[in-house]
């Protein structure tokens, strides 16, 4: 299905992933399976917390931006700038309180 946004034609995918997303998902799942096999088989771990593999600093920072912007998922550049100012003030307050 093709829709129009302004004068630009846009491919609309209802209820399915794009080909790029599908390939990335398959690659990620296959890699996780191999990694978990290795961890259990070679390193003899008792359990694997797969959610910890997806945690990174960038994801955390964008989560902070969203929360500081009223739990808005789609934050604007202006909201990111304002959030950065708030985070700097919070960081300075933590440093000042730790030094006492």
N, C-alpha and C positions, 0 to 999 in steps of 0.2 A: 504494500500500500504506500502511496506517495502522497504527502500532504504539502501544503504551501505555507511558508512562513514569510510574510512580506513578499518579495519577488524571488525567494530562494526555495527550490524544491527540497524537501526533507524526507528521507526514508523513515517511515514509521514502523517500528517493530512492536507489535502488540503481543505481550506474553512470551517473548523469547529473547534470548541473548544475541548480541551481535556476534559475528564470526570471530572477531578479535577477542572478545570477552570469553567466548567458548574455548578457544585455543589456550588462552591464558589460564582458565580454570582447569582444563584437562592437565596442562603442564604442572600446575601447582599441586593438584591432587596426586598425580603420579609421583612427583618429587616427595611429597609428604609420606606416601606409602613406602617408598624406598628408604627414606630417612628413618622412619619408625622401625622398619625391618632391621636396619643397621643398629639402631639403638638397642633394640631387644636382643638381637642375635650376637652382635660383636661386643657391645659394652655392657650387656646384661643388666640394663636398668629395670627397675620394678614397674615404673609407669612413665607415661609421657604426657606432659601438659601442652597439647598442641596450640592452645590459645596464646601461649607465651611466645611462639614463633612469629606471631603477627603484631606484636607490640613494638612500636618504634617511636622515636622522639617526635618525628614529624606528625604522626597520627595523634599523639598526645597533645601537641601544640594546637592542631586544628580543633581538637575536642575542646580545649580551653577557649579558643576563639568562639566556637559555637555557644558554649555556656555563657560566656561574657556578653554575647549578643542576644541574650534572651532565649537561649535554646533554639536558635534559628539555624537550620541545617545549611542553608545557602547564605553564607556571609559575604558581605561586600568588601571591597578594598578599604573603604573608609572604616568599616567595623573592625577590620584586622588592625588598622593603624591605631584605633582607639583601644582595642584589646591589648596591643603591645604596650601602650602607655600604662594601662592598668596593671599589667603583669610586671612591669619595671618597678612601679610603686610598691606593689606587694612584695617583690623581691627585696627592695630596699628596706621595707619594714621588717622583714624576717631577719635581715643582716643586723639591723639596729637592735632588735629585741634579743638576738643571740649574743651580742657583744656586752650586754648588761649583766 
